[in-house]
Amino acid sequence: MPLRTLETWPHGAIMLDAEHTRFALWAPDAFYVSVELENGQSLPLLPQADGWFVIKTRCPAGTRYRYNIDGELEVPDPASRAQAGDLDRHSVVVDPSPTTGSTVPGKVGRGMKR
């Protein structure tokens, strides 16, 4: 799968470094969007031009999240690289770097030696 960058894929969860992630959702009819992290944090995304909502925040790989639209609808990330379970469950922040290893305990990622 090609590496996502802000230039090639502006939506979804994109890791900026080992501890920070940029979340972006296109929701042109929404008034308010937040990202709900599995630890209970609710972070409001900032409205941008053309219906985009964006936030850059501390959030490492492996974090489960979903979006809340207008306080009424909780949805997984339509641009996520991974889901925690079925499609209606939380999305998972993924570090696509081939040398960082897996975010799953006991698993070794591409480019890692045992």
MDTraj code that builds the backbone (N, CA, C; nanometers):
import mdtraj as md
import numpy as np

residues = "MET PRO LEU ARG THR LEU GLU THR TRP PRO HIS GLY ALA ILE MET LEU ASP ALA GLU HIS THR ARG PHE ALA LEU TRP ALA PRO ASP ALA PHE TYR VAL SER VAL GLU LEU GLU ASN GLY GLN SER LEU PRO LEU LEU PRO GLN ALA ASP GLY TRP PHE VAL ILE LYS THR ARG CYS PRO ALA GLY THR ARG TYR ARG TYR ASN ILE ASP GLY GLU LEU GLU VAL PRO ASP PRO ALA SER ARG ALA GLN ALA GLY ASP LEU ASP ARG HIS SER VAL VAL VAL ASP PRO SER PRO THR THR GLY SER THR VAL PRO GLY LYS VAL GLY ARG GLY MET LYS ARG".split()
xyz = np.array([
    [0.0850, -0.1171, 0.0000],
    [0.0000, 0.0000, 0.0000],
    [0.0898, 0.1238, 0.0000],
    [0.0619, 0.2224, -0.0865],
    [0.1469, 0.3413, -0.0911],
    [0.1419, 0.4194, 0.0394],
    [0.2497, 0.4878, 0.0667],
    [0.2593, 0.5681, 0.1876],
    [0.1681, 0.6898, 0.1757],
    [0.0853, 0.7108, 0.2766],
    [-0.0024, 0.8278, 0.2782],
    [0.0753, 0.9484, 0.3274],
    [0.0610, 1.0582, 0.2567],
    [0.1175, 1.1844, 0.3014],
    [0.0071, 1.2883, 0.2942],
    [0.0322, 1.4048, 0.3514],
    [-0.0688, 1.5104, 0.3463],
    [-0.0950, 1.5539, 0.2025],
    [0.0049, 1.5365, 0.1143],
    [-0.0115, 1.5767, -0.0249],
    [-0.0895, 1.4730, -0.1060],
    [-0.0682, 1.3440, -0.0780],
    [-0.1309, 1.2403, -0.1594],
    [-0.2622, 1.1892, -0.1021],
    [-0.2846, 1.2096, 0.0251],
    [-0.4041, 1.1544, 0.0900],
    [-0.4391, 1.2440, 0.2081],
    [-0.5135, 1.3522, 0.1877],
    [-0.5335, 1.4505, 0.2943],
    [-0.6344, 1.4110, 0.4016],
    [-0.7051, 1.2991, 0.3868],
    [-0.8074, 1.2648, 0.4866],
    [-0.7701, 1.1389, 0.5637],
    [-0.8383, 1.1216, 0.6756],
    [-0.8097, 1.0073, 0.7623],
    [-0.7080, 1.0433, 0.8690],
    [-0.6507, 0.9407, 0.9300],
    [-0.5498, 0.9579, 1.0344],
    [-0.4118, 0.9371, 0.9720],
    [-0.3291, 1.0407, 0.9762],
    [-0.1947, 1.0341, 0.9204],
    [-0.0966, 1.0641, 1.0317],
    [-0.0074, 0.9698, 1.0585],
    [0.0938, 0.9909, 1.1624],
    [0.1950, 1.0936, 1.1141],
    [0.2204, 1.1934, 1.1994],
    [0.3174, 1.2976, 1.1680],
    [0.4547, 1.2623, 1.2215],
    [0.4566, 1.1935, 1.3355],
    [0.5781, 1.1392, 1.3957],
    [0.5327, 1.0289, 1.4904],
    [0.6216, 0.9769, 1.5729],
    [0.5888, 0.8610, 1.6573],
    [0.4773, 0.8876, 1.7587],
    [0.4524, 1.0116, 1.7926],
    [0.3547, 1.0437, 1.8965],
    [0.2401, 1.1344, 1.8511],
    [0.2422, 1.1814, 1.7270],
    [0.1416, 1.2784, 1.6828],
    [0.0735, 1.2336, 1.5544],
    [-0.0562, 1.2584, 1.5492],
    [-0.1380, 1.2186, 1.4353],
    [-0.2237, 1.3358, 1.3910],
    [-0.2419, 1.3463, 1.2611],
    [-0.3336, 1.4449, 1.2037],
    [-0.4598, 1.3708, 1.1624],
    [-0.5741, 1.4162, 1.2139],
    [-0.7035, 1.3595, 1.1780],
    [-0.7748, 1.4586, 1.0866],
    [-0.8324, 1.4090, 0.9784],
    [-0.9075, 1.4954, 0.8873],
    [-1.0281, 1.4197, 0.8339],
    [-1.1421, 1.4865, 0.8354],
    [-1.2655, 1.4279, 0.7848],
    [-1.3353, 1.5303, 0.6967],
    [-1.3795, 1.4863, 0.5807],
    [-1.4587, 1.5718, 0.4931],
    [-1.6043, 1.5496, 0.5288],
    [-1.6685, 1.6521, 0.5827],
    [-1.8089, 1.6440, 0.6243],
    [-1.8743, 1.7778, 0.5908],
    [-1.9017, 1.8023, 0.4627],
    [-1.9466, 1.9353, 0.4192],
    [-2.0799, 1.9816, 0.4772],
    [-2.1636, 1.8910, 0.5241],
    [-2.2921, 1.9303, 0.5816],
    [-2.2894, 1.9393, 0.7336],
    [-2.1750, 1.9078, 0.7943],
    [-2.1649, 1.9074, 0.9408],
    [-2.1364, 2.0471, 0.9958],
    [-2.1830, 2.0699, 1.1175],
    [-2.1527, 2.1932, 1.1888],
    [-2.0378, 2.1718, 1.2870],
    [-2.0251, 2.0475, 1.3374],
    [-1.9270, 2.0162, 1.4412],
    [-1.8799, 1.8726, 1.4241],
    [-1.7484, 1.8518, 1.4310],
    [-1.6918, 1.7165, 1.4244],
    [-1.5866, 1.7046, 1.5334],
    [-1.5876, 1.5908, 1.6024],
    [-1.4826, 1.5625, 1.7003],
    [-1.4291, 1.4231, 1.6734],
    [-1.3071, 1.3988, 1.7209],
    [-1.2521, 1.2644, 1.7169],
    [-1.2589, 1.2118, 1.8594],
    [-1.3160, 1.0931, 1.8736],
    [-1.3350, 1.0303, 2.0046],
    [-1.2303, 0.9199, 2.0194],
    [-1.1369, 0.9381, 2.1127],
    [-1.0322, 0.8384, 2.1344],
    [-1.0800, 0.7338, 2.2341],
    [-1.0217, 0.6153, 2.2261],
    [-1.0644, 0.5054, 2.3121],
    [-1.0449, 0.5343, 2.4602],
    [-0.9564, 0.6280, 2.4949],
    [-0.9328, 0.6592, 2.6362],
    [-1.0359, 0.7573, 2.6918],
    [-1.1366, 0.7926, 2.6104],
    [-1.2429, 0.8808, 2.6557],
    [-1.2264, 1.0263, 2.6144],
    [-1.1099, 1.0612, 2.5600],
    [-1.0894, 1.1980, 2.5145],
    [-1.1773, 1.2274, 2.3938],
    [-1.2352, 1.3476, 2.3941],
    [-1.3111, 1.3975, 2.2798],
    [-1.2433, 1.5254, 2.2351],
    [-1.1901, 1.5251, 2.1129],
    [-1.1135, 1.6380, 2.0631],
    [-1.1858, 1.7021, 1.9448],
    [-1.2258, 1.8297, 1.9571],
    [-1.2952, 1.8948, 1.8459],
    [-1.2005, 1.9198, 1.7291],
    [-1.2452, 1.8866, 1.6089],
    [-1.1701, 1.9167, 1.4890],
    [-1.2026, 2.0588, 1.4464],
    [-1.1060, 2.1257, 1.3878],
    [-1.1238, 2.2637, 1.3469],
    [-1.1795, 2.2688, 1.2050],
    [-1.2867, 2.3462, 1.1833],
    [-1.3419, 2.3557, 1.0483],
    [-1.2453, 2.4265, 0.9543],
    [-1.2336, 2.3739, 0.8326],
    [-1.1471, 2.4289, 0.7291],
    [-1.2313, 2.4570, 0.6052],
    [-1.1689, 2.5050, 0.5007],
    [-1.2382, 2.5345, 0.3759],
    [-1.2926, 2.4074, 0.3119],
    [-1.3968, 2.4218, 0.2346],
    [-1.4530, 2.3143, 0.1518],
    [-1.5078, 2.1954, 0.2308],
    [-1.5487, 2.2162, 0.3555],
    [-1.6127, 2.1102, 0.4324],
    [-1.5196, 2.0185, 0.5093],
    [-1.3924, 2.0519, 0.5188],
    [-1.2955, 1.9700, 0.5929],
    [-1.2933, 2.0092, 0.7394],
    [-1.2676, 1.9100, 0.8251],
    [-1.2457, 1.9297, 0.9677],
    [-1.1135, 1.8611, 1.0008],
    [-1.0231, 1.9316, 1.0734],
    [-0.8866, 1.8826, 1.0919],
    [-0.8382, 1.9120, 1.2336],
    [-0.7560, 1.8212, 1.2871],
    [-0.6834, 1.8461, 1.4121],
    [-0.5519, 1.7686, 1.4085],
    [-0.4481, 1.8290, 1.4659],
    [-0.3206, 1.7609, 1.4885],
    [-0.3080, 1.7465, 1.6389],
    [-0.2836, 1.6228, 1.6861],
    [-0.2817, 1.6000, 1.8304],
    [-0.1874, 1.4856, 1.8668],
    [-0.1566, 1.4776, 1.9944],
    [-0.0756, 1.3672, 2.0449],
    [-0.1602, 1.2408, 2.0406],
    [-0.1143, 1.1447, 1.9623],
    [-0.1901, 1.0212, 1.9458],
    [-0.0998, 0.9189, 1.8774],
    [-0.0493, 0.8213, 1.9499],
    [0.0430, 0.7240, 1.8911],
    [-0.0274, 0.6144, 1.8111],
    [0.0523, 0.5393, 1.7374],
    [0.0011, 0.4241, 1.6620],
    [-0.0661, 0.3266, 1.7575],
    [-0.1712, 0.2631, 1.7088],
    [-0.2439, 0.1653, 1.7882],
    [-0.3643, 0.2223, 1.8605],
    [-0.3762, 0.3557, 1.8623],
    [-0.4895, 0.4195, 1.9291],
    [-0.6177, 0.3943, 1.8503],
    [-0.7225, 0.3578, 1.9200],
    [-0.8538, 0.3388, 1.8581],
    [-0.9311, 0.4699, 1.8654],
    [-1.0051, 0.4978, 1.7583],
    [-1.0784, 0.6243, 1.7517],
    [-1.1994, 0.6108, 1.6594],
    [-1.2878, 0.7082, 1.6691],
    [-1.3978, 0.7245, 1.5737],
    [-1.4369, 0.8717, 1.5727],
    [-1.5128, 0.9105, 1.4733],
    [-1.5565, 1.0487, 1.4614],
    [-1.6983, 1.0642, 1.5149],
    [-1.7250, 1.1814, 1.5717],
    [-1.8586, 1.2173, 1.6156],
    [-1.8999, 1.3396, 1.5340],
    [-2.0109, 1.3278, 1.4631],
    [-2.0578, 1.4352, 1.3763],
    [-2.1814, 1.4992, 1.4377],
    [-2.1698, 1.6282, 1.4653],
    [-2.2794, 1.7090, 1.5212],
    [-2.3372, 1.6520, 1.6503],
    [-2.2590, 1.5744, 1.7240],
    [-2.3048, 1.5193, 1.8507],
    [-2.4132, 1.4138, 1.8368],
    [-2.4414, 1.3708, 1.7144],
    [-2.5513, 1.2785, 1.6901],
    [-2.5097, 1.1461, 1.6266],
    [-2.3990, 1.1462, 1.5549],
    [-2.3611, 1.0297, 1.4765],
    [-2.2160, 0.9941, 1.5026],
    [-2.1914, 0.8726, 1.5525],
    [-2.0554, 0.8231, 1.5710],
    [-2.0238, 0.7275, 1.4577],
    [-1.9132, 0.7555, 1.3875],
    [-1.8778, 0.6740, 1.2713],
    [-1.7299, 0.6398, 1.2746],
    [-1.6935, 0.5227, 1.2215],
    [-1.5521, 0.4930, 1.2041],
    [-1.4970, 0.5816, 1.0931],
    [-1.3675, 0.5880, 1.0819],
    [-1.3016, 0.6689, 0.9797],
    [-1.3181, 0.6023, 0.8433],
    [-1.3840, 0.6678, 0.7474],
    [-1.4001, 0.6062, 0.6156],
    [-1.2675, 0.5903, 0.5409],
    [-1.1615, 0.6559, 0.5876],
    [-1.0303, 0.6455, 0.5237],
    [-0.9297, 0.5698, 0.6105],
    [-0.9772, 0.4936, 0.7077],
    [-0.8851, 0.4259, 0.7993],
    [-0.8110, 0.3122, 0.7309],
    [-0.6917, 0.2838, 0.7808],
    [-0.6125, 0.1707, 0.7331],
    [-0.6462, 0.0432, 0.8087],
    [-0.7091, 0.0564, 0.9261],
    [-0.7408, -0.0617, 1.0065],
    [-0.8619, -0.0342, 1.0938],
    [-0.9367, -0.1402, 1.1201],
    [-1.0528, -0.1348, 1.2089],
    [-1.0298, -0.2327, 1.3243],
    [-1.0773, -0.1975, 1.4417],
    [-1.0715, -0.2862, 1.5575],
    [-1.1976, -0.3714, 1.5554],
    [-1.1931, -0.4782, 1.4819],
    [-1.3113, -0.5626, 1.4694],
    [-1.3843, -0.5337, 1.3410],
    [-1.5150, -0.5262, 1.3488],
    [-1.5995, -0.5088, 1.2316],
    [-1.5981, -0.3636, 1.1824],
    [-1.6627, -0.3381, 1.0695],
    [-1.6628, -0.2052, 1.0086],
    [-1.7318, -0.0987, 1.0922],
    [-1.8188, -0.1377, 1.1831],
    [-1.8874, -0.0386, 1.2668],
    [-1.8130, -0.0116, 1.3977],
    [-1.6977, -0.0717, 1.4156],
    [-1.6175, -0.0530, 1.5376],
    [-1.5219, 0.0648, 1.5217],
    [-1.4384, 0.0861, 1.6228],
    [-1.3380, 0.1921, 1.6179],
    [-1.2377, 0.1674, 1.5054],
    [-1.1885, 0.2767, 1.4498],
    [-1.0748, 0.2707, 1.3583],
    [-0.9478, 0.2694, 1.4425],
    [-0.8342, 0.2360, 1.3806],
    [-0.7079, 0.2262, 1.4527],
    [-0.6024, 0.3091, 1.3801],
    [-0.5293, 0.3933, 1.4556],
    [-0.4190, 0.4697, 1.3981],
    [-0.3069, 0.3716, 1.3643],
    [-0.2584, 0.3782, 1.2407],
    [-0.1551, 0.2863, 1.1924],
    [-0.0333, 0.3659, 1.1503],
    [0.0834, 0.3191, 1.1919],
    [0.2092, 0.3760, 1.1455],
    [0.2528, 0.2942, 1.0249],
    [0.2493, 0.3520, 0.9044],
    [0.2814, 0.2754, 0.7847],
    [0.4308, 0.2572, 0.7592],
    [0.5142, 0.3164, 0.8424],
    [0.6584, 0.3049, 0.8222],
    [0.7017, 0.1592, 0.8290],
    [0.7754, 0.1114, 0.7298],
    [0.8128, -0.0302, 0.7269],
    [0.9160, -0.0703, 0.8319],
    [0.9765, 0.0241, 0.9008],
    [1.0801, -0.0109, 0.9973],
    [1.0385, 0.0067, 1.1412],
    [0.9154, 0.0447, 1.1665],
    [0.8741, 0.0696, 1.3043],
    [0.8211, -0.0544, 1.3741],
    [0.7939, -0.1583, 1.2988],
    [0.7388, -0.2779, 1.3608],
    [0.5891, -0.2695, 1.3729],
    [0.5318, -0.3657, 1.4378],
    [0.3872, -0.3746, 1.4508],
    [0.3396, -0.3041, 1.5759],
    [0.2151, -0.2575, 1.5718],
    [0.1543, -0.1989, 1.6908],
    [0.0820, -0.3058, 1.7724],
    [0.0873, -0.4302, 1.7243],
    [0.0230, -0.5406, 1.7939],
    [0.1290, -0.6145, 1.8747],
    [0.1127, -0.6259, 2.0073],
    [0.2117, -0.6958, 2.0883],
    [0.2375, -0.8378, 2.0367],
    [0.3665, -0.8743, 2.0290],
    [0.4027, -1.0079, 1.9841],
    [0.4154, -1.0220, 1.8341],
    [0.3824, -0.9192, 1.7590],
    [0.3929, -0.9233, 1.6136],
    [0.5124, -0.8407, 1.5700],
    [0.5784, -0.8846, 1.4656],
    [0.6920, -0.8121, 1.4103],
    [0.6523, -0.7594, 1.2738],
    [0.6722, -0.6308, 1.2507],
    [0.6358, -0.5686, 1.1247],
    [0.7393, -0.5891, 1.0168],
    [0.7075, -0.5429, 0.8961],
    [0.7995, -0.5527, 0.7849],
    [0.9291, -0.4805, 0.8179],
    [1.0403, -0.5330, 0.7761],
    [1.1685, -0.4691, 0.7970],
    [1.2273, -0.4951, 0.9345],
    [1.1581, -0.5662, 1.0206],
    [1.2085, -0.5952, 1.1546],
    [1.2601, -0.7392, 1.1591],
    [1.3659, -0.7592, 1.2341],
    [1.4208, -0.8931, 1.2520],
    [1.3867, -0.9425, 1.3909],
    [1.3634, -1.0693, 1.4024],
    [1.3372, -1.1286, 1.5337],
    [1.4665, -1.1533, 1.6044],
])
top = md.Topology()
chain = top.add_chain()
for i, resn in enumerate(residues, 1):
    res = top.add_residue(resn, chain, resSeq=i)
    for name in ("N", "CA", "C"):
        top.add_atom(name, md.element.get_by_symbol(name[0]), res)
traj = md.Trajectory(xyz[None], top)
